[in-house]
Amino acid sequence: MKTLTVFALLCAMMALTTAAALSEVKDEHGTVEVIQEGEHHVIERSASCPGGWNLINGRCFLFVPRTMTWARAELNCQSMGANLVSVHLAEEYHGITKMIEDKTHGHPQTWLGGSDAEEEGVWLWNDGTRFSFSYWCRGEPNNDGWQHCIQMSYGDNKCWDDTKCHYHLSSVCAKKI
């Protein structure tokens, strides 16, 4: 019994010593750096995004490679507490593009969360945020044959195109921290 008590105390001391040697620093984006003193190892992890999600500009993003219609892609995002992505800054768009490229080694055409299905030419983000940034390809949006949903990575310039919502594309989900 004495041995068990000594062993338990020894384990507790080791755990406390290890915890004291670790320090956490949170940056402005919520990323936590865990620094183990004495060994100079830095491990970055997002304190606020679930596993597999990427922190970009204060929101969590997930590339979904499985192709679906726009509506199915939105429902899939909602099942994870997210929406198809709205894009508000060029920095976000480039971060999303890089995230997809890192995962696919390419630039697949991918759903964004924008639509003008309610009123032609009035583009809205499905998450309710203001549609104040766009990266339309030249001559787009053109509503060529009932095109009401936005795809990204279109053409040589990897810009936005309005397309038919029933097409099957990969998608990007986004959610607030």
Helices and strands as residue ranges (DSSP letters): H 2-21, E 22-26, E 31-36, E 41-46, E 54-56, E 59-68, H 70-78, E 83-84, H 90-104, E 110-115, E 124-125, E 149-154, E 159-163, E 169-176
